[in-house]
Amino acid sequence: MSIKIGIYGYGNLGRGVECAVHQNKDMELVGVFSRRSPDAVKTVTGAPVFHIDKALEMTNEIDVMILCGGSATDLPVQTPALAKLFNVIDSFDTHAKIPEHFAAVNAAAEEAGKVAIISVGWDPGLFSLNRLYAGAVLSDGADYTFWGKGVSQGHSDAIRRIEGVQDAKQYTVPVESALEAVRSGKNPELTTREKHTRECFVVAEEGADKARIEAEIKNMPNYFADYDTTVTFITQEELNRDHSGIPHGGFVIRSGRTGANLEHNHIIEYSLKLDSNPEFTASVLAAYARAAYRLNHEGAKGCKTVLDIPPAYLSAKSGETLRKELL
């Protein structure tokens, strides 16, 4: 029996989820829900499109709704609201606000008897798991996470929501000297600003106040205020020509010590190199949709994160097969 999936929001991430569902044989895409007129939306696989208001009438037709809106303004409202109606998955990635987002979603999902899994993706998400595993194994040590070089969808979306911005792409760039110091086992104490820089390429609307836009970007809390940020204004043609891809990646490193006198050093490193950030994130969302479906059928309810989900629940394979092939 197929897991019936709905996609709420149809941008880059929504298109990625559509492709991911198509690749998973135990899933079936019921439809895409968009703010736009359904007639104006053309899906990658020909999936049906509904206006978002139609979702209220389809609660019995969808096992898991995958939310593909932005973290800045969409998901804080949409996830708690939809968790009252569906099992849901989101990719909320504003790290500092995850506790309050969890609380709001948990209250809604608990009351409705649904399962919600938030902050699913690769960071937060898979990188979070690797930080947990490495810290549990090497209890005496330090964690380091580097992102990029690549396009951050959430940060790009946050820029595009600024008044006067027509389009934008934001790149997160690791500071190479900091990365090498960690890999060499020096265990440096690094500030946020010392680990990454942020590069923003912005298309301003005609007549917009570019100085104001730049100031708003550089002072935006939780996104840019703690980083050395450069803002470059370019034309739409230049953005389309030079910044059309959505690559990303990063590294999670744990540097730790063992032994009676902590004389032995160890480095655990996990890395990702992604041609398409949204398509990879979408694939993670699809795997966790499977977990949400299974948990709800077992009677679970409330909000979860990737830290709460048994790894076997992500796979379409049986426990017997997993034990045979992976252990």
C-alpha positions in Angstrom: 0.0 0.0 0.0 1.4 3.4 -1.1 2.0 6.3 1.3 -0.2 9.1 0.0 1.8 12.3 -0.1 0.8 16.0 -0.5 3.1 18.8 -1.4 2.3 22.2 0.2 4.1 24.9 -1.7 5.7 24.5 -5.2 9.0 26.3 -5.6 12.4 24.7 -6.0 11.9 22.5 -2.9 8.4 21.4 -3.9 9.6 20.4 -7.4 12.4 18.4 -5.7 9.9 16.6 -3.4 7.8 15.8 -6.5 10.8 14.1 -8.1 11.7 12.3 -4.8 8.2 10.9 -4.3 8.4 9.7 -7.9 11.6 7.8 -7.1 10.2 6.1 -4.0 8.0 3.1 -5.1 6.1 3.0 -1.8 4.9 6.5 -2.2 2.1 8.1 -4.3 1.7 11.8 -4.9 -1.9 12.9 -4.4 -1.2 16.5 -5.5 0.5 19.8 -5.2 -1.1 22.7 -3.3 -0.1 26.2 -4.3 -1.1 29.8 -3.6 -1.2 30.3 -7.3 -4.0 29.5 -9.7 -3.8 25.7 -10.4 -4.0 26.5 -14.1 -0.8 28.5 -13.9 1.3 25.8 -12.3 2.9 23.1 -14.5 4.4 20.2 -12.5 7.5 18.2 -13.4 5.7 14.8 -13.5 2.2 16.0 -14.4 1.0 15.7 -10.9 -2.4 17.4 -10.2 -2.4 20.9 -8.7 -4.9 22.3 -6.3 -5.2 25.7 -4.6 -4.1 25.6 -1.0 -7.6 26.1 0.2 -8.5 22.7 -1.3 -6.3 21.0 1.3 -8.9 21.5 4.0 -11.2 19.2 2.0 -8.6 16.4 1.4 -7.6 15.4 4.9 -8.7 11.8 4.4 -6.8 11.5 1.1 -3.3 12.4 2.3 -1.2 10.4 4.7 1.6 13.0 5.0 1.8 16.6 3.9 5.3 17.8 3.1 5.6 21.5 3.6 7.8 23.4 1.2 7.5 27.0 2.3 10.2 29.3 3.6 11.3 29.4 7.2 11.2 33.2 7.5 7.4 33.6 7.4 5.7 30.5 5.9 6.5 27.6 8.1 6.0 29.3 11.5 2.4 29.7 10.5 1.8 26.8 8.2 3.2 23.9 10.1 1.2 24.4 13.3 -2.0 25.0 11.3 -1.6 22.0 9.0 -0.4 19.7 11.9 -4.0 20.0 13.1 -5.1 18.3 9.9 -2.3 16.1 8.6 0.9 14.3 9.5 3.4 16.9 8.4 7.1 17.3 7.6 8.9 20.6 7.3 12.4 21.9 6.7 12.3 24.8 9.2 16.0 25.9 9.3 16.2 28.9 11.6 18.3 27.2 14.2 17.8 29.7 17.0 14.0 29.5 16.7 13.6 25.7 16.5 12.6 25.3 20.2 9.7 27.8 19.9 8.7 26.3 16.5 8.8 22.8 18.1 6.5 23.9 21.0 3.9 25.4 18.7 3.8 22.4 16.3 3.8 19.9 19.2 0.8 21.5 20.8 -1.1 21.3 17.5 -0.1 17.8 16.6 -0.7 16.4 20.1 -4.2 17.8 20.1 -5.0 16.4 16.7 -3.3 13.0 17.2 -0.9 13.6 14.3 2.8 13.2 13.9 4.9 16.2 12.8 8.6 16.1 12.1 10.2 19.5 11.8 13.6 20.8 10.7 14.2 18.0 8.3 17.0 18.3 5.8 20.7 18.2 5.9 21.3 21.0 8.4 19.3 21.0 10.5 18.8 17.3 9.8 21.5 14.8 8.8 24.2 17.1 10.2 22.4 17.2 13.5 22.5 13.5 13.7 26.2 13.4 12.9 26.9 15.9 15.7 24.9 13.7 18.1 26.6 10.4 17.1 30.1 11.9 17.1 29.6 13.7 20.5 28.2 10.5 22.1 31.2 8.5 20.9 33.9 11.1 21.6 32.7 12.6 24.8 35.8 14.7 25.3 36.0 16.9 22.2 34.6 19.7 20.2 32.1 20.0 17.3 32.7 22.1 14.2 30.2 22.6 11.4 31.1 24.3 8.1 28.6 25.0 5.3 29.3 25.7 1.6 30.4 27.0 -0.6 26.8 27.0 -1.7 23.5 28.6 -2.1 21.3 28.8 1.1 17.7 28.6 0.0 16.4 29.9 3.4 18.8 32.9 3.4 18.1 33.7 -0.3 14.4 33.6 0.5 14.8 35.9 3.4 16.6 38.5 1.2 13.9 38.2 -1.5 11.2 39.2 1.1 12.9 42.5 1.8 11.0 45.4 0.2 12.5 46.5 -3.0 14.2 43.2 -3.8 13.2 41.6 -7.1 15.5 38.5 -6.8 18.5 37.3 -4.9 21.0 34.4 -4.3 23.0 34.0 -1.1 26.2 31.9 -0.9 27.7 30.6 2.4 31.5 30.3 2.2 33.7 28.5 4.7 36.8 30.3 5.9 39.5 28.0 4.6 42.1 28.7 7.3 39.5 27.9 10.0 38.6 24.6 8.3 42.2 23.5 8.0 42.9 24.4 11.7 40.1 22.1 12.8 41.1 19.2 10.5 44.7 19.4 11.9 43.4 18.7 15.4 44.2 22.2 16.8 40.7 22.5 18.4 40.5 26.2 17.8 37.8 28.3 19.5 36.1 30.0 16.6 33.4 32.6 16.6 30.6 32.5 14.1 32.2 35.3 12.1 35.6 33.4 12.0 34.0 30.3 10.4 32.0 31.6 7.4 31.4 34.6 5.2 28.2 35.3 3.3 28.0 36.6 -0.3 24.7 38.1 -1.5 23.9 38.8 -5.1 20.8 41.0 -5.3 18.5 42.3 -8.1 16.8 45.5 -6.8 13.5 46.7 -8.2 13.7 49.8 -10.3 14.0 52.9 -8.1 14.6 50.8 -4.9 16.8 52.2 -2.1 19.9 50.0 -2.5 21.6 51.4 0.6 18.5 50.5 2.7 18.4 47.0 1.2 22.1 46.4 1.9 21.7 47.6 5.5 18.6 45.4 6.1 20.5 42.4 4.8 23.6 43.0 6.9 21.7 43.6 10.1 19.2 40.8 9.7 19.2 38.8 13.0 19.7 35.0 12.8 20.7 35.3 9.1 23.5 37.9 8.5 24.1 40.1 11.5 26.8 37.7 12.9 28.7 37.3 9.7 31.0 39.3 7.4 28.5 39.8 4.6 29.1 41.3 1.1 26.1 42.5 -0.9 26.6 42.9 -4.7 23.8 44.4 -6.8 23.5 42.9 -10.3 20.9 42.7 -13.1 18.3 39.9 -13.4 20.1 38.8 -16.6 23.4 38.5 -14.7 21.7 36.6 -11.9 20.1 34.2 -14.4 23.3 33.7 -16.3 25.8 33.4 -13.5 23.8 32.1 -10.5 21.2 29.7 -11.9 22.4 26.6 -10.1 21.6 25.7 -6.5 24.7 23.8 -5.2 25.6 23.4 -1.6 27.4 21.1 0.8 29.4 21.2 4.0 31.3 19.4 6.7 30.6 18.2 10.3 33.8 17.5 12.2 34.3 16.2 15.7 37.7 16.4 17.2 38.1 14.3 20.3 40.5 12.6 22.6 40.7 9.2 24.4 43.0 7.3 26.7 43.9 7.4 30.4 45.6 10.8 29.9 43.6 11.8 26.8 46.8 11.2 24.8 45.1 9.9 21.6 43.5 12.3 19.1 40.6 11.4 16.8 38.8 13.2 14.0 35.4 12.2 12.7 34.3 14.0 9.5 31.1 13.8 7.6 30.7 15.8 4.4 28.2 16.5 1.6 28.8 17.9 -1.8 25.4 18.6 -3.5 24.7 19.6 -7.1 21.2 20.6 -6.1 20.5 21.7 -2.5 16.6 21.6 -2.9 16.6 18.2 -4.6 18.8 16.6 -1.9 16.8 18.3 0.9 13.6 17.0 -0.8 15.0 13.5 -0.7 15.5 13.7 3.0 12.0 15.1 3.5 10.6 12.1 1.6 12.5 9.6 3.8 11.1 11.3 6.9 7.6 11.3 5.5 7.9 7.5 5.5 8.9 7.6 9.2 6.0 9.9 10.1 3.5 7.6 8.4 4.9 4.6 10.2 4.9 6.3 13.6 1.4 7.6 13.2 0.1 4.1 12.3 1.8 2.9 15.6 -0.2 5.4 17.6 2.5 8.1 18.0 1.5 11.7 18.0 3.1 15.1 18.6 6.2 16.8 17.2 9.5 15.1 16.5 12.9 16.0 15.1 15.4 13.9 13.3 17.0 13.2 16.7 13.9 11.2 17.8 13.4 9.0 14.7 14.8 5.4 14.6 17.0 5.1 11.5 15.2 2.0 10.3 11.9 4.0 10.0 13.5 6.0 7.1 14.0 3.0 4.8 11.5 1.3 2.6 13.4 -2.0 3.3 12.2 -4.4 6.1 14.1 -4.7 9.3 15.2 -8.2 8.2 16.7 -6.9 5.0 18.4 -4.0 6.7 20.0 -6.3 9.3 21.2 -8.6 6.5 22.5 -6.0 4.1 23.8 -3.2 6.5 24.9 -4.9 9.7 
